[in-house]
């Protein structure tokens, strides 16, 4: 569903690309048009669109439902490409993918694209700046509903391959799209169609017999003239009808069978006999719920069995860990181990020994394409092979072949990418940090490493995904939602490890504690689902993490966990606010007993900042003393976070300090007043700023330039829902110490000024 986010020019996201992207994909070479055939889904879709009358307030919502591989996506492509649609919908067709590979980032990009097509580039640009918010889709929908949209009925929207799990997102997108804009969506679940009010259901079970023959003919490389199939008298009754019967006229199955026949020079017997033998196997009818229907599985089994030898079988199975579109360099990494042993296991590949590994990869691709298991992905200008396309049904079948080896295959991809990076060995507790961010992004690595790490299940990799350095790099290279998408992928894997009873007996308690802490950090940073529930889950895992470590044995980790628990208490929604803040302050003080300025200056300064923010909001004790103590904490932090050493951190601490000064209290008489120092832990009392810690040219008692203010004039959309969104983000960041951006000024974690 699109490659990457819009590129920023420094003045906000560049949304011009959204006018060009999100177009329908090209039809497969073997696709048989069906708009003019009353027996085809394409004809029914166009008829439903034509039934809508001009001026209707509600355009059609059409749901196409079928199992995988029957051609529902091809039906959408065929409708979007037909002449009537081009003439009727002058604003074109926007294509949105909502399948299992969709993430928060790709969905947000799709929303911005829809807003661009519906409301124009100015609205899309302003909304693009808000994509990191958890209710971004609802805010975008509220805006679209509040403005007058011209020519909304001249646009067709196609939402492809909606999974049952994403049906809620489908309904959100439908609220975003104007009611006069027709929508076509495809899915494998009738429940998805039923969840859309007044949706028209169009089901696809199989191709009509005459079109099935055409698909088989094209795939087999035979000529087709005027939709007439030129089979010989012996082929028609002897082979074709048998293939149609065994494939149940399933589009994907027919394409694979045709490819196998073409690869054998048009010889039918080997393929058809193998299919019939597979059907006669007494064990063939038994399969799990995730397996494709028997007609599809029989074809895939036969194609796999006709491959030259085991190397090609293993190469195909390994493809199960890759996405639908796999670039050629990634195939090289995936198959590197196989290619290393190919000389002794594959006669066909042995002939390539003197050639480059890239040539061997191309040979593997060529064999699998001829078997109908892959499609080539080529550069549309040069025609050069750039990767492969793996149908989701075929990919799931390949993954099933891996079985228990799937995790090791995912890990192999990660290890190959990380081979050029220096990684420390495991410590005494089985831990090492994996710096994914040091691997140069090739367009695949950053977007897919977390999926591979989560499937591999390596504890060190899972913990490293939540590392603040990876978070910062994901935000810098992609967007905040890219990191949020990573959290949604890694959290189930992390939770499965810490909940596994075997892990509690086989893993080091310190490593298990680190994983509990990582789950807590992930839930604290998470924007999906309910904020209150996320924080409560985080609190529980901080308790588990602290129960597994001893202050005397691992004091640094113990202090880190105390500081993390303090941040969770500050963000907590449940319970009394005053009690939560008291607990947070107590946690910070415990952390400062280990994180001294001499032993860990950066951690000490960060904890001082968090303690200062908690004291500003403190309900208990004297308010004036709390303010003085908060100011002292921020000033202490500025002795480490100097302007020269860390200008951005220095500026954010200044903002927090300025906010503390703004809080009115009666006894402030000067910035060196000692009141409130009795509330501070040792090391924070009597601290004064050094290294230019006060704003230049300002009285430290009234640091006007330290106040956080929105910067820059709002341009484009001026609507109250957008302003409310900005305010909510600022309030939430202040409450949680998370990252927010108000008016162009970033606030790093832990720096939320009240």
C-alpha positions in Angstrom: 0.0 0.0 0.0 2.5 2.6 -1.0 6.2 2.6 -0.4 7.0 5.3 2.1 5.9 8.5 3.5 5.9 11.8 1.7 9.3 13.5 1.8 9.6 16.6 3.8 11.1 19.8 2.4 11.8 21.2 5.8 8.5 23.1 5.9 6.3 20.2 6.6 5.4 17.0 4.7 5.5 17.2 0.9 2.1 15.9 -0.2 2.4 16.5 -3.9 3.4 12.8 -4.3 0.0 11.8 -3.0 -1.6 13.0 -6.2 0.5 10.5 -8.1 0.6 7.5 -5.8 -2.2 5.3 -4.5 -3.3 4.4 -8.0 -4.6 1.0 -9.0 -2.0 -1.6 -9.8 -1.5 -3.0 -13.3 -3.5 -6.1 -14.3 -1.6 -9.4 -14.6 -0.6 -10.5 -18.1 -2.9 -13.4 -17.8 -6.0 -11.4 -16.7 -9.1 -11.9 -18.8 -11.3 -8.8 -18.8 -14.8 -9.4 -17.4 -16.7 -6.2 -17.4 -18.8 -7.2 -20.5 -19.4 -10.8 -19.2 -22.7 -11.0 -17.2 -21.2 -14.1 -15.4 -18.3 -12.1 -14.0 -18.0 -10.0 -10.8 -16.6 -7.1 -12.8 -19.9 -6.8 -14.7 -21.9 -6.9 -11.4 -19.7 -4.2 -9.9 -20.1 -1.8 -12.9 -23.9 -2.5 -12.9 -24.1 -1.5 -9.2 -22.2 1.7 -9.9 -24.4 2.5 -12.9 -27.5 2.0 -10.8 -26.7 5.0 -8.7 -28.5 8.1 -9.9 -27.1 11.6 -10.2 -27.9 13.6 -7.1 -28.1 10.6 -4.7 -26.9 11.6 -1.3 -25.5 8.1 -0.7 -23.3 6.4 -3.3 -22.9 2.6 -3.4 -20.8 0.7 -1.0 -19.9 -2.5 -2.8 -18.2 -5.5 -1.0 -16.6 -8.2 -3.1 -16.0 -11.4 -1.1 -14.1 -14.5 -2.1 -11.4 -16.9 -0.9 -7.7 -16.1 -1.7 -6.7 -16.5 -5.3 -10.2 -16.3 -6.9 -9.5 -12.9 -8.5 -11.2 -10.3 -6.2 -8.2 -7.9 -6.5 -8.1 -8.5 -10.3 -11.8 -7.7 -10.4 -11.1 -4.3 -8.8 -8.2 -3.7 -11.1 -10.4 -4.6 -14.1 -13.2 -2.3 -13.0 -10.8 0.6 -12.4 -9.2 0.1 -15.9 -12.5 -0.1 -17.9 -13.5 2.7 -20.2 -16.9 3.4 -18.5 -15.1 4.1 -15.1 -12.5 6.3 -16.8 -15.3 8.4 -18.4 -17.6 8.5 -15.3 -15.1 9.2 -12.6 -13.1 12.1 -13.9 -11.1 12.5 -10.6 -9.8 8.9 -11.1 -9.5 5.9 -8.8 -7.7 5.9 -5.5 -6.5 2.5 -4.3 -6.0 1.6 -0.6 -4.6 -1.6 0.7 -6.0 -2.8 4.1 -4.5 -6.3 4.3 -2.5 -8.1 7.0 0.6 -6.1 6.1 -1.0 -2.7 6.7 0.5 -0.7 9.6 -0.4 2.5 11.4 2.0 4.4 9.1 0.6 3.0 5.8 -3.0 3.6 6.9 -2.2 7.2 7.9 -0.5 7.7 4.5 -3.7 6.3 2.8 -5.8 8.8 4.8 -3.6 11.7 3.7 -3.9 10.5 0.1 -7.7 10.3 0.4 -7.8 13.8 1.9 -5.5 15.0 -0.9 -7.8 13.7 -3.6 -11.0 14.8 -1.8 -10.1 18.2 -0.4 -6.8 19.2 -2.1 -3.1 19.5 -1.2 -3.4 22.3 1.4 -5.7 20.3 3.6 -3.6 17.1 3.2 -0.5 19.0 4.2 -1.9 20.2 7.5 -3.4 16.9 8.4 -0.2 15.1 7.5 1.5 16.9 10.4 -1.0 15.2 12.8 -0.6 11.6 11.6 1.1 10.5 14.9 -2.0 11.0 16.9 -4.0 8.0 18.0 -7.3 9.3 16.7 -5.9 10.8 13.5 -8.4 9.0 11.2 -11.4 10.3 13.2 -10.0 13.9 13.2 -9.5 13.7 9.4 -13.0 12.4 9.0 -14.4 15.2 11.2 -12.6 17.7 9.0 -13.8 16.2 5.7 -17.4 16.2 7.0 -17.2 19.8 8.1 -16.1 21.3 4.7 -17.8 21.5 1.4 -16.2 19.1 -1.1 -16.5 19.8 -4.8 -16.8 16.9 -7.3 -16.6 14.2 -4.6 -18.9 12.1 -6.7 -16.3 12.1 -9.5 -13.9 9.9 -7.5 -13.9 6.1 -7.1 -12.2 4.6 -4.0 -11.1 0.9 -4.0 -10.1 -0.6 -0.6 -8.5 -3.9 -1.3 -8.2 -7.1 0.8 -9.7 -6.0 4.0 -9.0 -8.5 6.8 -11.5 -9.3 9.5 -9.2 -7.7 12.0 -9.2 -4.5 10.0 -12.9 -4.1 9.7 -12.9 -1.3 12.3 -10.4 0.6 10.2 -12.6 0.1 7.1 -15.5 1.7 8.9 -13.3 4.6 10.0 -12.2 5.1 6.4 -15.8 5.0 5.2 -16.6 7.8 7.6 -13.7 9.8 6.1 -15.0 9.3 2.5 -17.9 11.6 1.5 -21.2 9.8 1.2 -21.5 10.7 -2.5 -18.2 9.0 -3.3 -18.6 5.4 -4.4 -16.5 2.8 -2.6 -15.6 -0.7 -3.7 -13.9 -3.0 -1.1 -12.7 -6.6 -1.3 -12.4 -9.1 1.5 -12.2 -12.8 2.3 -14.8 -12.5 5.1 -18.5 -12.0 4.6 -18.6 -10.6 8.1 -16.6 -7.6 6.9 -19.3 -6.9 4.2 -22.1 -7.3 6.8 -20.4 -4.8 9.1 -20.9 -2.0 6.5 -24.5 -0.7 6.5 -26.4 -1.1 3.2 -23.3 -2.6 1.5 -24.0 -4.6 -1.7 -22.4 -8.1 -1.5 -20.9 -9.6 -4.6 -19.4 -13.1 -4.2 -16.8 -14.8 -6.4 -16.6 -18.6 -6.2 -15.0 -19.5 -9.5 -14.4 -18.2 -13.1 -17.0 -19.0 -15.7 -15.9 -22.0 -17.7 -15.1 -20.1 -20.9 -13.0 -17.5 -19.1 -11.3 -20.3 -17.1 -10.2 -21.8 -20.4 -8.9 -18.4 -21.5 -6.8 -18.0 -18.3 -5.4 -21.5 -18.7 -4.6 -20.8 -22.4 -2.8 -17.6 -21.7 -0.8 -19.1 -18.8 0.2 -22.1 -21.0 1.5 -19.8 -23.7 -1.1 -20.7 -26.3 -2.6 -18.2 -28.7 -6.0 -16.6 -28.0 -7.8 -14.9 -30.8 -11.1 -13.1 -30.3 -11.6 -14.8 -27.0 -11.6 -18.2 -28.8 -9.4 -21.0 -27.4 -7.6 -23.0 -30.1 -7.3 -26.4 -28.5 -6.9 -29.5 -30.6 -9.6 -32.2 -30.7 -7.5 -34.4 -28.4 -6.6 -31.6 -25.9 -10.2 -30.5 -25.3 -11.7 -33.7 -23.9 -8.5 -35.3 -22.8 -6.8 -32.6 -20.8 -8.5 -29.2 -20.5 -11.7 -30.4 -19.0 -9.8 -32.5 -16.5 -7.8 -29.5 -15.4 -10.9 -27.3 -15.0 -12.5 -30.0 -12.9 -9.5 -30.5 -10.6 -8.8 -26.7 -10.2 -12.6 -25.9 -9.7 -11.9 -23.0 -12.2 -9.9 -21.2 -9.5 -8.0 -18.4 -11.1 -4.7 -18.7 -9.3 -4.7 -22.5 -9.7 -5.3 -22.2 -13.4 -2.4 -19.8 -13.8 0.0 -22.1 -11.9 -1.1 -25.2 -14.0 -0.7 -23.2 -17.2 2.8 -22.1 -16.2 3.8 -25.7 -15.5 2.5 -26.8 -18.9 4.3 -24.0 -20.7 7.5 -24.9 -18.9 7.2 -28.3 -20.4 6.8 -27.1 -23.9 3.0 -27.6 -24.0 3.1 -31.2 -22.7 0.0 -31.8 -20.6 0.4 -35.4 -19.4 3.0 -34.9 -16.7 1.1 -32.1 -15.0 -2.4 -33.6 -15.3 -1.3 -37.0 -14.2 0.5 -35.5 -11.2 -2.7 -33.6 -10.3 -4.9 -36.7 -10.4 -2.4 -38.7 -8.4 -2.4 -36.0 -5.7 -6.2 -36.0 -5.5 -6.1 -39.8 -5.1 -3.7 -39.6 -2.2 -5.8 -40.9 0.8 -4.2 -38.3 3.2 -4.8 -35.4 0.9 -8.1 -34.3 2.3 -6.8 -33.6 5.8 -5.6 -30.1 6.4 -5.7 -27.4 9.0 -7.9 -24.3 8.9 -5.0 -22.1 7.5 -4.4 -24.3 4.5 -5.8 -23.2 1.1 -8.8 -25.1 -0.4 -8.0 -28.6 -1.7 -8.0 -27.6 -5.4 -5.5 -24.9 -4.7 -3.3 -27.0 -2.4 -3.2 -29.9 -4.9 -1.9 -27.5 -7.6 0.7 -26.1 -5.2 1.8 -29.6 -4.1 2.2 -30.7 -7.7 4.2 -27.6 -8.7 6.5 -28.0 -5.8 7.0 -31.7 -6.5 8.0 -31.0 -10.1 10.8 -28.6 -9.1 14.3 -29.9 -10.2 15.6 -30.8 -6.7 15.7 -30.0 -3.0 17.6 -26.7 -3.3 14.7 -25.2 -5.3 12.2 -26.6 -2.8 14.1 -25.0 0.1 14.5 -21.7 -1.8 10.8 -21.6 -2.4 9.9 -22.5 1.3 12.2 -19.7 2.5 10.1 -17.2 0.6 7.4 -17.7 3.2 9.2 -15.2 5.5 9.1 -12.4 2.9 6.4 -9.9 2.1 4.4 -9.9 -1.2 7.0 -7.7 -2.9 10.5 -8.9 -2.3 13.5 -7.0 -3.8 16.3 -8.9 -5.6 19.0 -7.9 -3.0 16.8 -9.4 -0.2 16.5 -12.6 -2.1 20.3 -12.8 -2.3 20.5 -12.4 1.5 17.8 -15.0 2.1 19.3 -17.6 -0.2 22.9 -16.9 0.5 23.3 -20.1 2.6 21.5 -22.2 0.0 23.7 -20.9 -2.7 26.7 -21.7 -0.7 25.9 -25.4 -0.8 24.3 -25.5 -4.2 27.4 -27.0 -6.0 26.9 -30.3 -4.3 23.2 -30.4 -4.1 22.0 -29.1 -7.4 23.3 -30.0 -10.8 21.5 -27.1 -12.4 23.0 -24.6 -10.0 26.4 -26.2 -10.1 26.7 -25.0 -13.7 26.5 -21.4 -12.2 29.5 -21.9 -9.9 31.8 -19.6 -11.9 29.1 -16.9 -12.1 28.1 -14.3 -9.5 25.6 -15.1 -6.7 23.3 -12.6 -8.4 23.2 -14.9 -11.5 22.4 -17.9 -9.2 19.5 -15.9 -7.6 18.2 -15.1 -11.1 18.3 -18.8 -12.0 16.3 -19.7 -8.9 13.8 -17.0 -9.7 13.5 -18.2 -13.3 12.8 -21.8 -12.2 10.2 -20.7 -9.6 8.5 -18.4 -12.1 8.2 -21.1 -14.7 6.7 -23.3 -12.0 4.0 -20.7 -11.5 5.0 -20.0 -7.9 6.3 -16.5 -8.4 5.9 -13.5 -10.7 8.7 -11.3 -11.8 8.7 -7.7 -10.6 10.5 -5.7 -13.3 11.4 -2.1 -13.9 8.7 -0.6 -16.1 11.2 1.5 -18.0 14.2 -0.8 -18.5 12.5 -4.2 -18.1 15.2 -5.2 -15.7 14.4 -7.7 -12.9 14.2 -5.9 -9.6 12.4 -8.5 -7.4 9.6 -11.0 -7.2 5.9 -10.9 -6.4 4.6 -13.7 -4.2 0.8 -14.1 -4.1 -0.4 -14.1 -0.4 -1.9 -17.6 -0.8 1.3 -19.0 -2.2 3.3 -17.2 0.5 1.3 -18.7 3.2 1.8 -22.1 1.6 5.5 -21.6 1.5 5.6 -20.6 5.2 3.7 -23.8 6.1 6.5 -25.7 4.4 9.1 -24.2 6.8 7.3 -25.3 9.9 9.5 -25.0 12.9 12.4 -23.7 10.8 10.5 -20.4 10.1 12.0 -18.6 13.2 15.5 -19.6 12.1 14.9 -18.4 8.6 13.7 -15.0 9.9 16.8 -14.9 12.0 19.0 -15.7 9.0 17.8 -12.6 7.3 18.5 -10.4 10.3 22.0 -11.9 10.8 22.9 -11.4 7.2 22.0 -7.7 7.4 23.8 -7.3 10.7 27.0 -9.1 9.5 28.7 -5.8 8.9 27.9 -4.3 12.3 30.0 -4.7 15.4 27.9 -6.3 18.1 29.1 -7.1 21.6 29.0 -10.6 22.9 26.5 -11.9 25.4 27.0 -10.7 29.0 26.7 -13.0 32.0 22.9 -12.7 31.9 22.5 -13.5 28.2 22.0 -9.9 27.0 23.5 -7.9 24.3 22.3 -4.8 22.5 21.6 -5.2 18.8 22.1 -1.8 17.0 19.7 -2.2 14.0 20.0 1.5 13.4 23.7 1.1 12.3 22.7 -0.9 9.3 22.2 1.4 6.3 18.6 1.3 5.1 18.2 -0.1 1.6 14.5 0.6 1.4 13.7 -2.8 2.9 15.6 -3.1 6.2 14.0 -0.4 8.3 10.4 -1.3 7.3 10.8 -5.1 7.8 13.5 -5.7 10.4 11.0 -5.7 13.3 8.8 -8.2 11.6 11.7 -10.6 11.1 13.0 -10.0 14.7 9.5 -10.6 16.2 9.1 -13.9 14.2 12.6 -15.0 15.1 11.8 -14.5 18.8 15.4 -13.6 19.9 15.0 -11.8 23.3 17.9 -9.4 22.6 16.4 -8.4 19.3 12.9 -7.9 20.8 14.3 -5.7 23.5 16.5 -3.7 21.1 13.4 -2.8 19.0 12.1 -0.6 21.9 15.6 1.1 22.3 15.3 4.9 22.3 18.0 5.1 19.6 16.0 2.9 17.3 12.9 5.0 18.1 14.7 8.2 17.2 16.1 6.8 14.0 12.7 5.4 12.9 11.1 8.8 13.5 13.9 10.6 11.6 13.9 8.3 8.6 10.2 7.5 8.4 7.7 9.0 10.9 6.5 8.6 14.5 3.9 6.2 13.2 6.6 3.9 11.8 7.9 3.3 15.3 4.3 2.9 16.6 3.8 0.2 13.9 7.0 -1.5 15.2 5.6 -1.6 18.7 2.4 -3.3 17.5 4.5 -6.0 15.8 6.9 -6.6 18.6 4.6 -6.4 21.6 2.8 -9.8 21.0 6.2 -11.5 20.7 7.6 -9.8 23.8 4.4 -10.7 25.8 4.5 -14.3 24.6 8.1 -14.7 25.9 7.5 -13.1 29.4 4.2 -15.1 29.8 5.8 -18.4 28.8 6.3 -20.6 31.8 9.4 -22.2 30.3 11.0 -18.7 30.0 10.8 -18.3 33.8 12.9 -21.4 34.4 15.3 -21.4 31.4 16.2 -17.7 31.1 18.3 -15.6 33.4 16.1 -13.6 35.9 18.0 -10.4 34.9 17.2 -11.0 31.2 13.6 -11.8 32.0 13.5 -8.6 34.1 14.8 -6.6 31.2 12.1 -8.1 28.9 9.4 -7.1 31.5 10.8 -3.6 31.6 10.7 -3.5 27.8 7.1 -4.5 27.7 6.4 -1.7 30.2 8.3 0.8 28.1 6.4 -0.3 25.0 3.0 0.1 26.6 4.0 3.5 28.0 5.0 4.7 24.5 2.1 3.1 22.8 -0.7 5.2 21.3 -3.0 2.4 20.1 -5.9 1.2 22.3 -6.9 2.8 25.6 -4.2 5.0 27.3 -5.4 4.0 30.8 -5.2 0.3 30.1 -1.7 0.7 28.5 -0.4 2.4 31.6 -1.9 -0.2 33.9 -0.2 -3.0 31.9 3.0 -1.0 32.1 2.7 -0.7 35.9 2.3 -4.4 36.3 5.3 -5.2 34.2 7.5 -2.6 36.1 6.5 -4.5 39.3 7.5 -7.8 37.7 10.8 -6.3 36.4 11.7 -4.9 39.9 10.8 -8.2 41.6 13.4 -10.1 39.4 16.4 -7.9 40.1 18.4 -7.1 43.3 19.8 -3.6 43.9 23.1 -5.0 45.2 23.7 -7.3 42.2 22.5 -5.0 39.3 22.2 -1.5 40.8 22.1 0.3 37.4 19.2 -1.7 36.1 17.4 -1.5 39.4 17.7 2.3 39.3 16.6 2.4 35.6 13.5 0.4 36.5 12.7 2.7 39.4 12.9 5.7 37.1 10.7 4.0 34.5 8.1 3.1 37.2 8.1 6.7 38.2 7.3 7.8 34.7 4.5 5.3 34.6 3.1 6.7 37.9 3.2 10.2 36.4 1.3 9.1 33.4 -1.2 7.0 35.4 -4.9 7.8 34.9 -6.3 5.3 37.5 -6.2 6.1 41.1 -5.8 9.4 42.9 -3.6 11.9 41.2 -2.0 13.0 44.4 -1.1 9.5 45.4 0.3 8.7 41.9 2.6 11.7 42.0 3.8 10.8 45.5 4.7 7.4 44.2 6.4 8.8 41.2 8.5 11.2 43.4 9.5 8.3 45.7 10.6 6.2 42.6 12.7 9.1 41.3 14.4 9.5 44.7 15.2 5.8 44.9 16.7 6.0 41.4 18.9 9.0 42.4 20.4 7.0 45.2 22.2 4.9 42.5 22.2 7.4 39.6 24.5 9.9 41.2 26.0 12.8 39.3 29.4 11.3 39.6 28.5 7.7 38.7 25.9 8.4 35.9 25.7 12.1 35.1 23.3 11.7 32.1 20.9 9.4 33.9 21.1 11.7 37.0 20.2 14.7 35.0 17.3 12.9 33.2 15.9 11.8 36.6 16.3 15.3 38.0 14.2 16.6 35.1 11.5 14.0 35.6 11.5 14.7 39.3 11.1 18.4 38.7 8.1 17.9 36.4 6.5 15.7 39.1 7.1 18.3 41.7 5.5 21.1 39.6 2.3 19.0 39.6 2.5 17.8 43.2 -0.7 18.1 45.2 0.8 17.3 48.6 3.0 19.6 50.8 3.3 23.3 50.4 2.9 24.5 46.8 5.6 27.2 47.0 8.1 24.6 48.4 7.2 22.2 45.6 7.8 25.0 43.0 11.2 25.9 44.5 12.2 22.2 44.6 11.2 21.8 41.0 13.2 24.8 39.9 16.2 23.4 41.8 15.9 20.1 40.1 15.8 21.7 36.6 18.7 23.9 37.5 20.7 20.9 38.7 20.0 19.1 35.4 21.3 22.2 33.5 24.7 21.6 35.1 25.0 18.5 32.9 22.6 19.3 30.1 24.6 22.4 29.1 24.0 24.5 26.0 27.4 23.5 24.5 27.1 19.7 25.2 23.4 19.2 24.4 21.7 22.2 22.9 18.4 20.6 22.2 18.2 19.0 25.7 19.3 22.3 27.2 16.5 24.1 25.4 13.8 21.7 26.6 15.0 21.9 30.2 14.8 25.7 29.9 11.2 25.3 28.7 10.4 23.2 31.7 12.2 25.6 34.0 10.3 28.5 32.5 7.0 26.7 33.0 7.9 26.2 36.7 8.6 29.9 37.1 5.3 30.7 35.5 3.4 28.9 38.2 2.3 31.6 40.7 3.2 31.2 44.4 3.6 33.8 47.0 7.0 33.3 48.5 9.3 33.5 45.5 11.8 36.3 46.2 14.7 35.3 43.9 16.1 32.5 42.0 18.6 31.6 44.7 16.1 31.2 47.5 16.6 28.0 49.5 12.9 27.3 50.2 11.9 23.9 49.0 15.4 22.3 49.2 14.3 20.1 52.1 12.1 18.3 49.5 15.1 17.3 47.3 17.3 14.3 47.5 21.0 14.7 48.1 22.8 16.1 45.1 20.0 18.4 44.0 20.1 20.8 46.9 21.7 24.2 46.3 22.5 23.5 42.6 23.0 26.5 40.4 23.2 26.7 36.6 26.5 26.8 34.8 27.6 27.0 31.2 25.1 29.6 30.1 22.1 27.9 31.7 19.9 30.9 31.8 18.3 32.4 28.7 20.6 35.0 27.2 19.6 38.6 28.0 16.9 37.5 30.5 16.4 37.9 34.2 16.6 34.3 35.6 13.7 35.2 37.9 11.4 35.9 34.9 12.7 33.8 32.0 10.1 34.9 29.4 12.0 33.1 26.6 11.7 29.8 28.4 8.0 29.5 27.9 6.8 26.9 25.4 4.8 28.7 22.7 3.5 27.5 19.4 5.7 28.8 16.6 4.8 29.6 13.1 1.5 30.7 11.5 -1.0 28.1 10.7 -1.7 27.9 7.0 -4.3 26.1 5.0 -7.0 24.4 6.9 -8.3 26.4 9.9 -10.6 24.2 11.8 -11.3 23.7 15.4 -10.9 19.9 15.3 -7.3 20.4 14.2 -6.6 22.9 16.9 -8.1 20.5 19.5 -5.9 17.8 18.2 -2.8 19.9 18.8 -3.9 20.8 22.3 -4.6 17.2 23.2 -1.2 16.1 22.0 0.5 18.9 24.1 -1.6 18.0 27.2 -0.8 14.3 26.8 2.9 14.9 26.4 2.9 17.1 29.5 1.2 14.4 31.5 3.3 11.4 30.3 6.7 12.9 29.5 6.4 11.5 26.0 7.4 13.0 22.7 5.1 15.7 21.3 5.3 18.5 18.9 3.4 21.8 19.4 3.7 24.5 16.9 6.9 23.1 15.5 8.9 22.8 18.8 9.8 19.2 19.7 9.6 17.9 23.3 11.7 14.8 24.1 10.7 12.1 26.5 10.5 13.2 30.1 10.4 17.0 29.4 6.7 17.7 29.5 6.3 21.1 31.1 2.9 21.5 33.0 
